[in-house]
């Protein structure tokens, strides 16, 4: 066997080893492609989850705004309630004043009658005493 034949045999042996490695690399490429495909599927799922989270975040924001609106409305109601309580107290005081004034108004005619009677009596006394 010549040196040339030996070299050709060695090169063919190396070619076979490269072919084995090439097949191995092909399998690895397929595995990488499969992994890339799976990762893209997962990215799609993550995108759908992100959209769901965005919707939930918007819903939470809306609920927070509504809660703040309700707080301000309750504050207004509390202010209205305090105002109504104050108004009721004022009206109650005015009712008491009106009741007192009505009592005085009813007494005025009898007082006027009593004053007239006292005036007559004083006039008679002055006549008797000859003062007037």
ROPA-57944 format. One record per residue: residue number from 1; y, x, z of N, C-alpha, C in turn. Coordinates in Angstrom, 1 decimal, always signed. Layout:
<rs>
 pos   n_yy   n_xx   n_zz  ca_yy  ca_xx  ca_zz   c_yy   c_xx   c_zz
 NUM      Y      X      Z      Y      X      Z      Y      X      Z
...
</rs>
This chain:
<rs>
 pos   n_yy   n_xx   n_zz  ca_yy  ca_xx  ca_zz   c_yy   c_xx   c_zz
   1   -1.1   +0.8   +0.0   +0.0   +0.0   +0.0   +1.2   +0.9   +0.0
   2   +2.1   +0.5   -0.8   +3.3   +1.3   -1.0   +4.3   +0.9   +0.0
   3   +5.3   +1.7   +0.1   +6.4   +1.4   +1.0   +7.1   +0.2   +0.6
   4   +7.1   +0.0   -0.7   +7.8   -1.1   -1.2   +7.0   -2.4   -0.8
   5   +5.7   -2.4   -0.8   +4.9   -3.5   -0.4   +5.1   -3.8   +1.1
   6   +5.1   -2.7   +1.8   +5.3   -2.9   +3.3   +6.7   -3.6   +3.6
   7   +7.7   -3.1   +2.8   +9.0   -3.7   +3.1   +9.0   -5.2   +2.7
   8   +8.3   -5.5   +1.6   +8.3   -6.9   +1.1   +7.5   -7.7   +2.1
   9   +6.4   -7.2   +2.7   +5.7   -7.9   +3.7   +6.6   -8.2   +5.0
  10   +7.3   -7.2   +5.3   +8.2   -7.3   +6.5   +9.3   -8.3   +6.2
  11   +9.8   -8.3   +5.0  +10.9   -9.3   +4.7  +10.3  -10.7   +4.7
  12   +9.1  -10.8   +4.2   +8.4  -12.2   +4.1   +8.2  -12.7   +5.6
  13   +7.7  -11.7   +6.4   +7.5  -12.1   +7.8   +8.8  -12.5   +8.5
  14   +9.9  -11.8   +8.2  +11.2  -12.2   +8.7  +11.6  -13.5   +8.2
  15  +11.4  -13.7   +6.9  +11.7  -15.0   +6.3  +11.0  -16.2   +7.0
  16   +9.7  -16.0   +7.3   +9.0  -17.0   +8.0   +9.6  -17.3   +9.4
  17   +9.9  -16.2  +10.0  +10.6  -16.3  +11.4  +11.9  -17.1  +11.3
  18  +12.7  -16.7  +10.2  +14.0  -17.4  +10.0  +13.7  -18.9   +9.7
  19  +12.7  -19.2   +8.9  +12.3  -20.6   +8.6  +12.0  -21.4   +9.8
  20  +11.3  -20.7  +10.8  +11.0  -21.4  +12.0  +12.3  -21.7  +12.8
  21  +13.1  -20.6  +12.8  +14.4  -20.8  +13.6  +15.3  -21.8  +12.8
  22  +15.3  -21.8  +11.5  +16.1  -22.8  +10.8  +15.6  -24.2  +11.1
  23  +14.3  -24.4  +11.2  +13.7  -25.8  +11.6  +14.2  -26.1  +13.0
  24  +14.2  -25.1  +13.8  +14.6  -25.3  +15.2  +16.1  -25.7  +15.2
  25  +16.9  -25.0  +14.4  +18.3  -25.3  +14.3  +18.5  -26.7  +13.8
  26  +17.7  -27.1  +12.8  +17.8  -28.4  +12.2  +17.6  -29.5  +13.3
  27  +16.6  -29.2  +14.1  +16.3  -30.2  +15.3  +17.4  -30.2  +16.2
  28  +18.0  -29.0  +16.5  +19.2  -29.0  +17.4  +20.4  -29.7  +16.8
  29  +20.6  -29.5  +15.5  +21.7  -30.2  +14.8  +21.5  -31.7  +14.9
  30  +20.2  -32.2  +14.7  +19.9  -33.6  +14.8  +20.2  -34.1  +16.3
  31  +19.8  -33.3  +17.2  +20.0  -33.6  +18.6  +21.5  -33.7  +18.9
  32  +22.3  -32.7  +18.4  +23.8  -32.7  +18.6  +24.4  -34.0  +17.9
  33  +23.9  -34.3  +16.7  +24.4  -35.5  +16.0  +24.1  -36.7  +16.8
  34  +22.9  -36.8  +17.4  +22.5  -38.0  +18.2  +23.4  -38.0  +19.4
  35  +23.6  -36.9  +20.1  +24.5  -36.9  +21.2  +26.0  -37.3  +20.8
  36  +26.4  -36.8  +19.7  +27.8  -37.2  +19.2  +27.8  -38.7  +19.0
  37  +26.8  -39.2  +18.4  +26.8  -40.7  +18.2  +26.8  -41.5  +19.5
  38  +26.0  -41.0  +20.4  +25.9  -41.7  +21.8  +27.3  -41.6  +22.4
  39  +27.9  -40.4  +22.3  +29.3  -40.2  +22.9  +30.3  -41.2  +22.3
  40  +30.2  -41.3  +21.0  +31.1  -42.3  +20.3  +30.9  -43.7  +20.8
  41  +29.6  -44.1  +21.0  +29.3  -45.4  +21.5  +29.8  -45.6  +22.9
  42  +29.7  -44.5  +23.7  +30.2  -44.6  +25.1  +31.8  -44.7  +25.1
  43  +32.4  -44.0  +24.1  +33.9  -44.1  +24.0  +34.3  -45.5  +23.7
  44  +33.5  -46.2  +22.8  +33.8  -47.6  +22.5  +33.7  -48.4  +23.7
  45  +32.6  -48.2  +24.5  +32.4  -49.0  +25.7  +33.6  -48.7  +26.7
  46  +34.0  -47.4  +26.8  +35.1  -47.1  +27.7  +36.4  -47.8  +27.3
  47  +36.6  -47.8  +25.9  +37.7  -48.5  +25.4  +37.7  -50.0  +25.8
  48  +36.5  -50.6  +25.7  +36.5  -52.0  +26.1  +36.7  -52.2  +27.6
  49  +36.2  -51.3  +28.4  +36.4  -51.4  +29.8  +37.9  -51.1  +30.1
  50  +38.5  -50.2  +29.4  +40.0  -50.0  +29.6  +40.8  -51.3  +29.3
  51  +40.4  -52.0  +28.2  +41.1  -53.2  +27.9  +40.9  -54.2  +29.0
  52  +39.7  -54.3  +29.6  +39.4  -55.2  +30.7  +40.3  -54.9  +31.9
  53  +40.3  -53.6  +32.2  +41.2  -53.1  +33.3  +42.6  -53.4  +33.1
  54  +43.1  -53.3  +31.8  +44.5  -53.6  +31.5  +44.8  -55.1  +31.8
  55  +43.8  -55.9  +31.3  +44.0  -57.4  +31.5  +44.0  -57.7  +33.0
  56  +43.1  -57.0  +33.8  +43.1  -57.3  +35.2  +44.4  -56.8  +35.9
  57  +44.9  -55.6  +35.4  +46.1  -55.1  +36.0  +47.3  -56.0  +35.7
  58  +47.3  -56.6  +34.5  +48.4  -57.6  +34.2  +48.2  -58.8  +35.0
  59  +47.0  -59.3  +35.3  +46.8  -60.4  +36.1  +47.3  -60.1  +37.6
  60  +47.0  -58.9  +38.1  +47.4  -58.5  +39.4  +49.0  -58.5  +39.5
  61  +49.6  -57.9  +38.4  +51.0  -57.9  +38.4  +51.6  -59.3  +38.4
  62  +51.0  -60.2  +37.6  +51.5  -61.6  +37.6  +51.4  -62.2  +39.0
  63  +50.2  -62.0  +39.7  +50.0  -62.5  +41.0  +51.0  -62.0  +42.0
  64  +51.3  -60.7  +41.9  +52.3  -60.1  +42.8  +53.7  -60.7  +42.5
  65  +54.1  -60.9  +41.3  +55.4  -61.6  +41.0  +55.4  -63.0  +41.5
  66  +54.3  -63.7  +41.4  +54.3  -65.1  +41.9  +54.4  -65.1  +43.4
  67  +53.7  -64.1  +44.1  +53.8  -64.0  +45.5  +55.2  -63.8  +46.0
  68  +55.9  -62.9  +45.2  +57.3  -62.6  +45.6  +58.2  -63.8  +45.3
  69  +57.9  -64.6  +44.3  +58.7  -65.8  +44.0  +58.5  -66.8  +45.2
  70  +57.2  -66.9  +45.6  +56.9  -67.9  +46.7  +57.6  -67.4  +48.0
  71  +57.6  -66.1  +48.2  +58.3  -65.6  +49.4  +59.8  -66.0  +49.4
  72  +60.4  -65.8  +48.2  +61.8  -66.2  +48.1  +62.0  -67.7  +48.3
  73  +61.1  -68.5  +47.7  +61.2  -69.9  +47.9  +61.0  -70.3  +49.3
  74  +60.0  -69.7  +50.0  +59.9  -70.0  +51.5  +61.1  -69.6  +52.2
  75  +61.7  -68.5  +51.9  +63.0  -68.1  +52.5  +64.1  -69.1  +52.3
  76  +64.1  -69.7  +51.1  +65.1  -70.7  +50.8  +64.8  -72.0  +51.6
  77  +63.5  -72.3  +51.7  +63.1  -73.5  +52.5  +63.4  -73.3  +54.0
  78  +63.2  -72.0  +54.5  +63.6  -71.8  +55.9  +65.1  -71.9  +56.1
  79  +65.9  -71.5  +55.1  +67.3  -71.6  +55.2  +67.7  -73.1  +55.1
  80  +67.0  -73.8  +54.2  +67.3  -75.3  +54.1  +66.9  -76.0  +55.4
  81  +65.7  -75.5  +56.0  +65.3  -76.2  +57.2  +66.3  -75.9  +58.3
  82  +66.7  -74.7  +58.4  +67.7  -74.3  +59.5  +69.0  -75.1  +59.3
  83  +69.4  -75.3  +58.0  +70.6  -76.0  +57.7  +70.4  -77.5  +58.1
  84  +69.2  -78.1  +57.7  +68.9  -79.5  +58.1  +68.9  -79.7  +59.6
  85  +68.3  -78.7  +60.3  +68.3  -78.8  +61.8  +69.7  -78.8  +62.3
  86  +70.6  -77.9  +61.8  +72.0  -77.8  +62.2  +72.7  -79.1  +61.9
  87  +72.5  -79.6  +60.7  +73.1  -80.9  +60.3  +72.6  -82.0  +61.2
  88  +71.3  -82.1  +61.6  +70.8  -83.1  +62.5  +71.5  -83.0  +63.8
  89  +71.7  -81.8  +64.3  +72.4  -81.6  +65.6  +73.8  -82.1  +65.6
  90  +74.5  -81.8  +64.5  +75.9  -82.2  +64.3  +76.0  -83.7  +64.3
  91  +75.1  -84.3  +63.5  +75.1  -85.8  +63.3  +74.7  -86.4  +64.7
  92  +73.8  -85.8  +65.4  +73.5  -86.4  +66.7  +74.7  -86.3  +67.7
  93  +75.4  -85.2  +67.6  +76.7  -85.1  +68.4  +77.7  -86.2  +68.0
  94  +77.8  -86.3  +66.7  +78.8  -87.3  +66.2  +78.4  -88.7  +66.6
  95  +77.1  -89.0  +66.6  +76.6  -90.3  +67.0  +77.0  -90.6  +68.5
  96  +76.8  -89.5  +69.3  +77.2  -89.7  +70.7  +78.7  -89.9  +70.8
  97  +79.5  -89.2  +70.1  +81.0  -89.4  +70.1  +81.3  -90.9  +69.7
  98  +80.6  -91.3  +68.6  +80.9  -92.7  +68.1  +80.5  -93.7  +69.2
  99  +79.4  -93.5  +69.9  +79.0  -94.4  +70.9  +80.0  -94.5  +72.0
 100  +80.5  -93.3  +72.4  +81.6  -93.3  +73.5  +82.8  -94.0  +73.0
 101  +83.2  -93.7  +71.7  +84.4  -94.4  +71.2  +84.2  -95.9  +71.1
 102  +83.1  -96.3  +70.8  +82.8  -97.8  +70.7  +82.9  -98.4  +72.1
 103  +82.4  -97.7  +73.1  +82.5  -98.2  +74.5  +84.0  -98.3  +74.9
 104  +84.8  -97.3  +74.5  +86.2  -97.3  +74.8  +86.9  -98.4  +74.1
 105  +86.5  -98.6  +72.8  +87.1  -99.6  +72.0  +86.9 -101.0  +72.6
 106  +85.7 -101.2  +73.1  +85.4 -102.5  +73.8  +86.1 -102.7  +75.1
 107  +86.5 -101.6  +75.7  +87.2 -101.7  +77.0  +88.7 -101.9  +76.8
 108  +89.2 -101.5  +75.6  +90.7 -101.6  +75.4  +91.2 -103.1  +75.5
 109  +90.6 -104.1  +75.0  +91.1 -105.4  +75.2  +91.1 -105.9  +76.6
 110  +90.1 -105.5  +77.4  +90.1 -105.9  +78.8  +91.2 -105.2  +79.5
 111  +91.4 -103.9  +79.2  +92.4 -103.1  +79.8  +93.8 -103.6  +79.5
 112  +94.0 -104.0  +78.2  +95.2 -104.6  +77.8  +95.5 -105.9  +78.6
 113  +94.5 -106.7  +78.7  +94.6 -108.0  +79.5  +95.0 -107.7  +80.9
 114  +94.3 -106.6  +81.5  +94.5 -106.3  +82.9  +96.0 -105.8  +83.0
 115  +96.5 -105.0  +82.1  +97.8 -104.4  +82.1  +98.8 -105.6  +82.1
 116  +98.6 -106.5  +81.2  +99.5 -107.7  +81.1  +99.5 -108.5  +82.4
 117  +98.3 -108.7  +83.0  +98.3 -109.4  +84.2  +99.0 -108.6  +85.3
 118  +98.8 -107.2  +85.3  +99.5 -106.4  +86.3 +101.0 -106.5  +86.1
 119 +101.5 -106.5  +84.8 +102.9 -106.6  +84.5 +103.5 -107.9  +85.1
 120 +102.7 -109.0  +84.9 +103.2 -110.3  +85.5 +103.3 -110.3  +87.0
 121 +102.2 -109.6  +87.6 +102.2 -109.5  +89.0 +103.4 -108.7  +89.5
 122 +103.6 -107.6  +88.8 +104.8 -106.7  +89.2 +106.1 -107.4  +89.0
 123 +106.2 -108.2  +88.0 +107.4 -109.0  +87.8 +107.6 -110.0  +88.9
 124 +106.5 -110.7  +89.3 +106.6 -111.6  +90.4 +107.0 -110.9  +91.7
 125 +106.4 -109.8  +91.9 +106.7 -109.0  +93.2 +108.2 -108.6  +93.2
 126 +108.7 -108.2  +92.0 +110.1 -107.8  +91.9 +111.0 -109.0  +92.2
 127 +110.6 -110.1  +91.7 +111.4 -111.3  +91.9 +111.5 -111.7  +93.4
 128 +110.3 -111.5  +94.0 +110.2 -111.9  +95.4 +111.1 -110.8  +96.2
 129 +110.9 -109.6  +95.9 +111.7 -108.5  +96.6 +113.1 -108.5  +96.1
 130 +113.4 -109.1  +95.1 +114.7 -109.2  +94.5 +115.1 -107.7  +94.1
 131 +114.2 -107.1  +93.4 +114.5 -105.7  +93.0 +114.9 -105.8  +91.5
 132 +114.4 -106.7  +90.8 +114.7 -106.6  +89.3 +115.8 -107.6  +89.0
</rs>
